[in-house]
Amino acid sequence: MERLPNTLRRHLAAVRALAVLTVILGGLYPLLVTGIAQVLLPHRAGGSILREDGRDVGSALIGQSFTDRNGRPMRGYFQSRPSAGGYDPLASGASNLGPQDVVDRLPDPRGAGQAARKGRVSLLTQVCARSKAVGELEGVSGARPYCTADGVGAVLKVFPVVGRPTRVVSVNQACPAAPFVTTYQGVKVECGRPGEDYSSGHTVPVRGNAHAVVPPDAVTASGSGLDPHVSVAYAELQAPRVARERGLDVRRVRALIGEHTAGRALGFLGEPRVNVLELNLALDRER
């Protein structure tokens, strides 16, 4: 029998190896691991689904929003941290905005194109707006460093870049808003004008004297956008409001927070955290 050419034999060997590995790694191994997981960790292997009154209400691993149909926070529930993807597992991800993203592009109704008309909100202004909103919801100060009182980034553009300033603009405060400071190095501060290009100016974030009461996880989204937890500090901040709305003793609400607080992973990694969905379900059982 005539031997096959070396090139063909090598290709046939590769095909056989592919077929064997596909059966083992693509079929038998996943079935084995899934079977072991279903026996040892059935709840986690099934997606950590939480059920209430005989129906699935979510997963302990994926956060969700507790808002009404108009997007307003439901005052009787603990609120999750912000999500860049709206807690949609198919849109999991971060905003990809960094700490240097501090200048907004103001909406320009007369601009060319939808992007110009809509504008763009910087990461700093997102944080400031969220902090202001949380402060109003919880009845505390929403002020924080580098934020104006009206909830945008406290950022100046100074012209020229080198030398004595001759013009200063509060770029995130659209006219006719009053700038958060009246003068900078003896120059009157202007409000921002939509459509005007300030990119050539020197960017100066202004820290101010505010002390942040609202915790960081209340104003920043997680990397996945699906984080089901909040910090203990954020949960404690919300406890008086939830207790008041539900007619419960705040001590009982704080006890529930403690019951649904997980410690550090392996005892030393990360920080204690509260599962928001589990906590809200426990609150509903208090009726």
Secondary structure, 3 states (H helix, E strand, C coil): CCCCCHHHHHHHHHHHHHHHHHHHHHHHHHHHHHHHHHHHCHHHHCCCEEEECCEEEEECCCCCCCECCCCCECCCCCCCCCCCCCCCHHHCCCCCCCCCCCCCECCCCCCCCHHHHHCECCHHHHHHHHHHHHHHHHCCCCCCCCECCCCCECEEEEECCCCCCCEEEEEEEECCCCCCCCEECCEEEEEECCCCCCCCCEEEECCCCCCCCCCHHHCCCCCCCCCCEEEHHHHHHHHHHHHHHHCCCHHHHHHHHHHCEECCECCCECCCEEEHHHHHHHHHCCC
